[in-house]
Amino acid sequence: MKDLHNISSNIARTAELLRTFGHPHWADRLEECSLALPRDTAYALSRLMSLYGGMGSINDVVLYENAKPWLDENNELQGLLSDLHQLCAGRH
């Protein structure tokens, strides 16, 4: 069984980072999945997994401000995305 609480918590923090650094589209997509989790878990997990991989995927997001990438925040984002992928895939 998937840990829906940890998935939801991860999504909330990831969406917060994305919104803060100008990626509201990705934050919206994550939050839509989070809202669907309790109603249709399989659908929500499938949608979350579809955000990964390929050019222009959520993995390609870089957080920056004034043309300067934020190292700590990007490291946190990549860690959150990795953990979320593992949680959704059932490897965490």
MDTraj code that builds the backbone (N, CA, C; nanometers):
import mdtraj as md
import numpy as np

residues = "MET LYS ASP LEU HIS ASN ILE SER SER ASN ILE ALA ARG THR ALA GLU LEU LEU ARG THR PHE GLY HIS PRO HIS TRP ALA ASP ARG LEU GLU GLU CYS SER LEU ALA LEU PRO ARG ASP THR ALA TYR ALA LEU SER ARG LEU MET SER LEU TYR GLY GLY MET GLY SER ILE ASN ASP VAL VAL LEU TYR GLU ASN ALA LYS PRO TRP LEU ASP GLU ASN ASN GLU LEU GLN GLY LEU LEU SER ASP LEU HIS GLN LEU CYS ALA GLY ARG HIS".split()
xyz = np.array([
    [0.0832, -0.1189, 0.0000],
    [0.0000, 0.0000, 0.0000],
    [0.0873, 0.1247, 0.0000],
    [0.0493, 0.2215, -0.0756],
    [0.1240, 0.3464, -0.0858],
    [0.1023, 0.4304, 0.0399],
    [0.2037, 0.5047, 0.0778],
    [0.1961, 0.5926, 0.1939],
    [0.1410, 0.7276, 0.1488],
    [0.0097, 0.7394, 0.1461],
    [-0.0553, 0.8583, 0.0926],
    [-0.0236, 0.9840, 0.1734],
    [-0.0056, 0.9684, 0.3039],
    [0.0282, 1.0841, 0.3877],
    [0.1641, 1.1415, 0.3468],
    [0.2634, 1.0555, 0.3309],
    [0.3961, 1.1035, 0.2914],
    [0.3951, 1.1594, 0.1500],
    [0.3179, 1.0986, 0.0617],
    [0.3068, 1.1504, -0.0745],
    [0.2458, 1.2897, -0.0714],
    [0.1380, 1.3073, 0.0031],
    [0.0723, 1.4377, 0.0131],
    [0.1636, 1.5423, 0.0751],
    [0.2354, 1.5057, 0.1786],
    [0.3284, 1.5989, 0.2438],
    [0.4393, 1.6407, 0.1483],
    [0.4920, 1.5439, 0.0757],
    [0.5967, 1.5722, -0.0215],
    [0.5446, 1.6670, -0.1295],
    [0.4271, 1.6392, -0.1810],
    [0.3682, 1.7240, -0.2847],
    [0.3516, 1.8671, -0.2338],
    [0.3058, 1.8827, -0.1107],
    [0.2844, 2.0164, -0.0555],
    [0.4144, 2.0963, -0.0529],
    [0.5220, 2.0366, -0.0056],
    [0.6510, 2.1084, 0.0014],
    [0.7068, 2.1336, -0.1390],
    [0.6953, 2.0354, -0.2267],
    [0.7442, 2.0507, -0.3632],
    [0.6680, 2.1628, -0.4338],
    [0.5370, 2.1643, -0.4190],
    [0.4550, 2.2685, -0.4814],
    [0.4915, 2.4059, -0.4255],
    [0.5184, 2.4126, -0.2971],
    [0.5578, 2.5399, -0.2357],
    [0.6863, 2.5935, -0.2991],
    [0.7849, 2.5079, -0.3138],
    [0.9101, 2.5488, -0.3771],
    [0.8865, 2.5943, -0.5209],
    [0.8095, 2.5159, -0.5940],
    [0.7836, 2.5486, -0.7338],
    [0.7124, 2.6831, -0.7483],
    [0.6148, 2.7079, -0.6629],
    [0.5432, 2.8363, -0.6674],
    [0.6346, 2.9536, -0.6316],
    [0.7140, 2.9350, -0.5287],
    [0.8042, 3.0401, -0.4820],
    [0.8998, 3.0836, -0.5917],
    [0.9429, 2.9886, -0.6730],
    [1.0436, 3.0184, -0.7749],
    [0.9860, 3.0218, -0.9163],
    [0.8569, 3.0551, -0.9280],
    [0.8000, 3.0866, -1.0577],
    [0.7604, 2.9708, -1.1467],
    [0.7230, 2.8586, -1.0876],
    [0.6776, 2.7431, -1.1654],
    [0.5375, 2.7010, -1.1200],
    [0.4404, 2.7933, -1.1277],
    [0.3062, 2.7605, -1.0782],
    [0.2380, 2.6489, -1.1568],
    [0.2716, 2.6345, -1.2848],
    [0.2112, 2.5283, -1.3657],
    [0.2428, 2.3901, -1.3068],
    [0.3694, 2.3689, -1.2718],
    [0.4074, 2.2402, -1.2122],
    [0.3431, 2.2238, -1.0744],
    [0.3388, 2.3305, -0.9968],
    [0.2757, 2.3235, -0.8650],
    [0.1283, 2.2861, -0.8782],
    [0.0597, 2.3474, -0.9741],
    [-0.0818, 2.3159, -0.9971],
    [-0.1011, 2.1691, -1.0337],
    [-0.0150, 2.1182, -1.1192],
    [-0.0282, 1.9777, -1.1619],
    [-0.0080, 1.8828, -1.0434],
    [0.0902, 1.9128, -0.9593],
    [0.1126, 1.8297, -0.8405],
    [-0.0068, 1.8364, -0.7462],
    [-0.0581, 1.9554, -0.7233],
    [-0.1704, 1.9721, -0.6305],
    [-0.2972, 1.9049, -0.6829],
    [-0.3177, 1.9048, -0.8139],
    [-0.4314, 1.8323, -0.8715],
    [-0.4210, 1.6833, -0.8394],
    [-0.3014, 1.6300, -0.8500],
    [-0.2800, 1.4889, -0.8171],
    [-0.3041, 1.4636, -0.6689],
    [-0.2592, 1.5548, -0.5857],
    [-0.2773, 1.5403, -0.4418],
    [-0.4256, 1.5372, -0.4052],
    [-0.5040, 1.6236, -0.4679],
    [-0.6479, 1.6258, -0.4420],
    [-0.7157, 1.4964, -0.4866],
    [-0.6643, 1.4352, -0.5920],
    [-0.7234, 1.3115, -0.6439],
    [-0.6813, 1.1877, -0.5643],
    [-0.5734, 1.1969, -0.4879],
    [-0.5206, 1.0792, -0.4165],
    [-0.6254, 1.0034, -0.3352],
    [-0.7020, 1.0690, -0.2481],
    [-0.7956, 0.9924, -0.1655],
    [-0.9141, 0.9354, -0.2440],
    [-0.9515, 1.0023, -0.3528],
    [-1.0679, 0.9575, -0.4306],
    [-1.0333, 0.8474, -0.5302],
    [-0.9221, 0.8649, -0.6000],
    [-0.8818, 0.7694, -0.7033],
    [-0.7302, 0.7572, -0.7010],
    [-0.6824, 0.6787, -0.6076],
    [-0.5387, 0.6665, -0.5836],
    [-0.4640, 0.6200, -0.7068],
    [-0.5144, 0.5198, -0.7743],
    [-0.4448, 0.4668, -0.8922],
    [-0.4294, 0.5747, -0.9997],
    [-0.5354, 0.6499, -1.0227],
    [-0.5303, 0.7577, -1.1219],
    [-0.4279, 0.8633, -1.0806],
    [-0.4333, 0.9061, -0.9549],
    [-0.3425, 1.0103, -0.9062],
    [-0.1968, 0.9660, -0.9164],
    [-0.1685, 0.8432, -0.8779],
    [-0.0313, 0.7927, -0.8859],
    [0.0153, 0.7835, -1.0307],
    [-0.0735, 0.7426, -1.1186],
    [-0.0401, 0.7359, -1.2608],
    [-0.0082, 0.8751, -1.3147],
    [-0.0888, 0.9732, -1.2780],
    [-0.0644, 1.1113, -1.3224],
    [0.0675, 1.1642, -1.2655],
    [0.0962, 1.1339, -1.1398],
    [0.2230, 1.1770, -1.0805],
    [0.3410, 1.1167, -1.1552],
    [0.3347, 0.9886, -1.1828],
    [0.4448, 0.9216, -1.2518],
    [0.4628, 0.9766, -1.3939],
    [0.3548, 1.0236, -1.4537],
    [0.3635, 1.0764, -1.5903],
    [0.4377, 1.2102, -1.5961],
    [0.4584, 1.2731, -1.4828],
    [0.5301, 1.4003, -1.4792],
    [0.6812, 1.3821, -1.4958],
    [0.7275, 1.2599, -1.4782],
    [0.8704, 1.2295, -1.4816],
    [0.9124, 1.1785, -1.6190],
    [1.0375, 1.2070, -1.6552],
    [1.0970, 1.1497, -1.7749],
    [1.0713, 1.2296, -1.9002],
    [1.1672, 1.2267, -1.9879],
    [1.1556, 1.2962, -2.1149],
    [1.1928, 1.4430, -2.1035],
    [1.2108, 1.5031, -2.2188],
    [1.2452, 1.6459, -2.2218],
    [1.1275, 1.7298, -2.1742],
    [1.1569, 1.8301, -2.0957],
    [1.0535, 1.9191, -2.0456],
    [0.9732, 1.8625, -1.9308],
    [1.0246, 1.7584, -1.8676],
    [0.9539, 1.6981, -1.7551],
    [0.9854, 1.7745, -1.6264],
    [0.9193, 1.7355, -1.5217],
    [0.9402, 1.8011, -1.3926],
    [1.0852, 1.7859, -1.3453],
    [1.1528, 1.6823, -1.3925],
    [1.2942, 1.6630, -1.3556],
    [1.3834, 1.7740, -1.4096],
    [1.3379, 1.8431, -1.5128],
    [1.4192, 1.9459, -1.5772],
    [1.4054, 2.0836, -1.5126],
    [1.3195, 2.0972, -1.4151],
    [1.2965, 2.2277, -1.3517],
    [1.4206, 2.2694, -1.2739],
    [1.4588, 2.3949, -1.2939],
    [1.5682, 2.4557, -1.2181],
    [1.5127, 2.5805, -1.1510],
    [1.5341, 2.5902, -1.0221],
    [1.4880, 2.7053, -0.9456],
    [1.5949, 2.8144, -0.9498],
    [1.5534, 2.9333, -0.9885],
    [1.6476, 3.0436, -0.9969],
    [1.5745, 3.1754, -0.9728],
    [1.6535, 3.2768, -0.9471],
    [1.6008, 3.4114, -0.9294],
    [1.7047, 3.5079, -0.9833],
    [1.6601, 3.6027, -1.0659],
    [1.7523, 3.6985, -1.1282],
    [1.8672, 3.6283, -1.2005],
    [1.8327, 3.5249, -1.2756],
    [1.9281, 3.4465, -1.3557],
    [2.0325, 3.3740, -1.2711],
    [2.0071, 3.3592, -1.1418],
    [2.1009, 3.2886, -1.0530],
    [2.0315, 3.1648, -0.9955],
    [2.0851, 3.0446, -1.0252],
    [2.0241, 2.9243, -0.9673],
    [2.0486, 2.9173, -0.8164],
    [1.9493, 2.8653, -0.7471],
    [1.9572, 2.8499, -0.6018],
    [2.0007, 2.7073, -0.5701],
    [2.1231, 2.6919, -0.5233],
    [2.1812, 2.5596, -0.5022],
    [2.1055, 2.4781, -0.3974],
    [2.0867, 2.5319, -0.2792],
    [2.0206, 2.4568, -0.1716],
    [1.8772, 2.4206, -0.2084],
    [1.8069, 2.5156, -0.2664],
    [1.6677, 2.4913, -0.3027],
    [1.6558, 2.3901, -0.4159],
    [1.7480, 2.3949, -0.5125],
    [1.7479, 2.2960, -0.6199],
    [1.7825, 2.1571, -0.5682],
    [1.8746, 2.1504, -0.4743],
    [1.9067, 2.0212, -0.4132],
    [1.7862, 1.9655, -0.3378],
    [1.7166, 2.0532, -0.2651],
    [1.5966, 2.0089, -0.1934],
    [1.4898, 1.9619, -0.2919],
    [1.4682, 2.0395, -0.3983],
    [1.3683, 2.0028, -0.4981],
    [1.3996, 1.8675, -0.5596],
    [1.5231, 1.8458, -0.5993],
    [1.5589, 1.7185, -0.6615],
    [1.5439, 1.6025, -0.5631],
    [1.5756, 1.6256, -0.4367],
    [1.5551, 1.5228, -0.3347],
    [1.4078, 1.4904, -0.3164],
    [1.3250, 1.5940, -0.3115],
    [1.1802, 1.5741, -0.2982],
    [1.1239, 1.4992, -0.4182],
    [1.1666, 1.5383, -0.5379],
    [1.1166, 1.4717, -0.6586],
    [1.1602, 1.3253, -0.6632],
    [1.2827, 1.2987, -0.6223],
    [1.3313, 1.1608, -0.6181],
    [1.2513, 1.0782, -0.5170],
    [1.2316, 1.1351, -0.3978],
    [1.1534, 1.0651, -0.2952],
    [1.0096, 1.0417, -0.3404],
    [0.9498, 1.1426, -0.4045],
    [0.8126, 1.1293, -0.4522],
    [0.8021, 1.0176, -0.5561],
    [0.8959, 1.0133, -0.6462],
    [0.8957, 0.9080, -0.7482],
    [0.9045, 0.7711, -0.6820],
    [0.9932, 0.7583, -0.5852],
    [1.0088, 0.6301, -0.5157],
    [0.8846, 0.5932, -0.4373],
    [0.8219, 0.6905, -0.3724],
    [0.6992, 0.6655, -0.2984],
    [0.5875, 0.6175, -0.3927],
    [0.5753, 0.6832, -0.5054],
    [0.4692, 0.6476, -0.6011],
    [0.4963, 0.5127, -0.6679],
    [0.6232, 0.4815, -0.6869],
    [0.6593, 0.3544, -0.7496],
    [0.6608, 0.2392, -0.6488],
    [0.6467, 0.2719, -0.5206],
    [0.6440, 0.1693, -0.4170],
    [0.7793, 0.1195, -0.3741],
    [0.8837, 0.1992, -0.3968],
    [1.0192, 0.1583, -0.3601],
    [1.0705, 0.2316, -0.2393],
    [0.9844, 0.2957, -0.1642],
    [1.0303, 0.3777, -0.0514],
    [0.9595, 0.3352, 0.0744],
])
top = md.Topology()
chain = top.add_chain()
for i, resn in enumerate(residues, 1):
    res = top.add_residue(resn, chain, resSeq=i)
    for name in ("N", "CA", "C"):
        top.add_atom(name, md.element.get_by_symbol(name[0]), res)
traj = md.Trajectory(xyz[None], top)
